[in-house]
Structures are given as C-alpha cells and as structure tokens.
C-alpha cells in the first residue's frame, strides 16, 4: 500500500478520481463479500452448531455434528463410494488425457478438427451427458447391451446401474471421465509442448528408441502438467453430483459425498451436519490435492 | 528410420484419432438420431442409427412441456451472468492493475482467499440467504432470476484473468490519454475494453459454459417450472420419464444446441477458456 496519493510527473487526480478505484471495485466487493466470504464464514462457524429450521434455536454443539456424520452408515458408505469415484476418475482421465495429448502433439492437418472434437464433451452440460449415457446403459434398449451381446461378451442383457455397487460407480464415473478428459488432455498437452525438441534430438542421436524417449524424457518432464490435471480431476470427482443424480438418484449404492450433503441439508433440513460435511469434503480436497502435488509434481526448468 | 515403420506409426495415430473421435462424438450422434425416431423405433434391437421414418414427435412432446420456458430462463440467467462478470471483473482488474489506492494489496489478498474456497462450501448459507431475501420481497431471493444470477455475478477468477491482461497494456498509452484530459472511466471504456477484447472473450466463454451447464445451484434455488433452467428441467424429465426416450433426447438436443452454436463460432476461445479455467478449478 503506497501512501502517496499522486504519482510524480502526473497531474493531481481530480477529487472524483481518488474514489474511482473504490467505485470500480464496489460491485465486486459487495457480491463477493455477501455471497462468497460471508457464506464461508457461516459454514465454518455453524458446522459446530445445531442448525435446524424445524427445531430452533441454533445452539452450540461442539463436535456433535462431526460425530453424528462419522457414525452415520450412509455417510460412511458415500465416503467409500466417493473414494472409488476418485480412483476411477483421476486414474482414467489422466491416462486418457496423456494418450490424447501424445497423439495431439504431432502436427497434422487434422489437429484443429480433432482438438475441437476432443474439447466438446467438456463444454456440454453434465446433465445432458448423464442422460445420453443413461440411454446407452439402458437395461432393455441400451447400445451397451446390444454391442456386448452381439460381440458375444455377455449372454443376456444386464441391468447396469443400481445393481452392483462397483459396476454402477465405474459406469457413472466414466461419464464424468468423458467430460474431464479434455481438460486433462489440454493441460498435459501444454506441458508436452514446453519440452524443448533439442532434448529429443539429442536422445535420438544417442540412439534412444521411442519407448526409451517416452520413459526417460517425456514422462519425467510432463509431471507438472500431469499433477495439475490430476488435481483438477480430483476436485471434480470428489464433488461429483450431476451424473450421480441423473443416473442413480439418491440410491445409497452409488451416492457420493456431495449427494449425501444435498440429502442431509435440503431433504432432511439438518443444516448443521450439512455444514460439517461440506467442510470435511473441502479439507479432504485440500489434503488430497497437496498429496498429489507432493508425489507427482516436480519443478521442471529448461 | 525406415519408411515402413513410419507408415505403420501414421496408421496407428490415424486409427487412434478416429477411435477417439467416435468415442467423443458417437454418443451425440446417437442422441441426435434418437430424438428424431418414432417411439417404437427407439426400442428397436439391434439399434437403428438412422431414424426412419423421421419424426418430430419427440420435439412436439418436449415443447408441450415447459421446455421453451426453461430455454428462456437459461438464456436470461447465462447472459446476465456473463455480462455482469465481464463488467465487474474488467473494472476491478483495471483498478488493481493500473490504479494506486490505499488498501489495494489487502483487498487483493482477501479476494485471493475466496478463490480457494470451493462453491460447495457456500451452498447451504447461500440457500438460506436466498430464503431470507425471498421473505423480504418475493422479487429477490429463492426461486427468482436474482437468486439464480447473484451468486455467480462476480467471480474472483475473472479478475485474475483480466488483471494479467490489463497489466500488459503499456502505461504510456494510458498516460497520454490522461494528458489529453480523458477521465479514468473514459480510458476504461475507450482503451482498456477494446484492447482487452481477447481476454474478455475468454472470460465470457468460460463463464458462459459454467453458467449454462450449472445444475446444482439452480436445482436448489428453484422450485417451480417457471424458474427452472434447462439442465434442471432435463434432469427432472429424464428421472420421471423413463419410457419416452425420444422426448428426453429431444430435450437433451435443445439443451445443447445453443452451446454447440457458440462452440462452433468460438471454438478456439473454448480451448483457451478451458486452460484458463483450470487455474480456478471448475465444479
């Protein structure tokens, strides 16, 4: 914060000018303050209170909300489900993203077109994508059954969503993977493109094969891109909601933490526990992000 | 390098590209086809890829529902959110990048902090604020356009994007405009806005995608068909309407068409928006 009101070599601003920065900032500060900062404080504080509009008043409860959540079997199950969503989501979107980025790295006539097609699933609503895939997974009329049966992989049609927990979660998360992969691909592509070609040239002169170049040059040097892509996909899969809501509703077999938070807050109106659960989810996001960064991220300088 | 290996690699890359395109695009084509099929053909086994006979019944079914209203709501909400974000973020970014004033660093730091809090944390308090506002006046708060728009009207991520860009505008240009007697607002309107065009486009696209696709907040804050947006309307339709797939698919097509139109025109900006948005983290 500089104390000087005027800068040297410049006319003293008119009186109005002195307030201009605040005028320019005021709408933003007002909105952010009232609808972002204040709500965050409310959540953080009231997670330690019993907040129930049906049963007022709001009163201090210490860690009771957190304790109740930990002992709630549905919350526990949704935590396990979410862990599975994360593993599938982060794993597959990073893998597919890396493959797509490696393919797109080659300059070709079709690159622009392919890039556009690849980005498309990111731009479309998660609800629409879930509806589309719900139709593909449909037990009686879905393409998945029809393709698997005609290739002889299954003998008869299956109900895919809502029966087996792991199968349901994997199939639901695939929809999100489809949406997140473009993001991962572009982030990884950006990292790939920052690797200087001379390194590959030198390796080629030294007689390194394709696989060797990939393992010893590409993979280590693309780590910053991989780390960011993984964190992005972690944040999205930890908070997965749209796809689960459309494909599986509130069935506990596939419910995510986010769905459980919705259920507790807006169906059961237990706001205190809702606050506590969203705080826990935020801490989990931060911890896991840091973990990914610590394990995957390496500072790379050229 | 033998030419044979080269050709093989090219073939593999080409096949990978085609396979990728099919996986990315196939479901959309399938949706499009289903939306034009008569109800009986939707259930044909094996599935038909080309709708024959071709019908608009799915669309008629959906248009008989409040889908036109959902479309209108989605348009009003998304366009308002984009406009407000662009104006607020550009104004604030200009102040942070080019003006000196007491409290600048502190304010910037506080805004930076809010960037680290995911939207989900604010969900319940926001809902309760909207309920309270609704009790004050039925024109604002829950189940109103205000309620749908306000929480996304100003996003900190936009300031960072814009600030970086505006900081790169040479001070000399602004100085000479000042010497010519232009007011700061005039400078903002006539110099900063035009120069920052590309950054504004990126911000607008990213904000539009997020606003148009948003599901959770509209689901929470609306409770009548007259206020629902397309994703909420479509999710409700698909959950209660498991038999009429051609209508559901027609609804899905209506939900994505405006986005596809914007995408077709501004595809390059989408790629930039995608990577710029990653800094903030979506969801």
Interface residues (C-beta under 8 A of the other chain):
Chain A: X1 X2 X3 X4 X7 X10 X11 X17 X18 X20 X21 X22 X24 X25 X27 X28 X29 X31 X32 X34 X35 X36 X37 X38 X39 X40 X42 X43 X46 X99 X100 X103 X106 X108 X110 X114 X115 X116 X117 X118 X119 X120 X121 X122 X123 X124 X125 X126 X127 X128 X129 X130 X131 X132 X133 X134 X135 X136 X138 X140 X141 X143 X146 X150 X178 X182 X183 X186 X187 X190 X228 X231 X232 X235 X236 X239 X241 X242 X245 X246 X249 X258 X261 X262 X265 X266 X271 X274 X275 X278 X279 X281 X282 X285
Chain B: X13 X16 X17 X20 X21 X23 X24 X25 X27 X28 X30 X31 X34 X42 X43 X45 X46 X47 X87 X88 X89 X91 X92 X94 X95 X99 X100 X101 X102 X103 X104 X105 X106 X107 X110 X111 X114 X117 X118 X120 X121 X122 X123 X124 X125 X126 X127 X128 X129 X150 X151 X153 X154 X156 X159 X175 X178 X183 X184 X185 X188 X209 X212 X213 X215 X216 X219 X220 X230 X231 X232 X234 X235 X238 X239 X245 X248 X249 X251 X252 X255 X256 X259 X263 X267 X270 X271 X274 X275 X278 X281 X282 X283
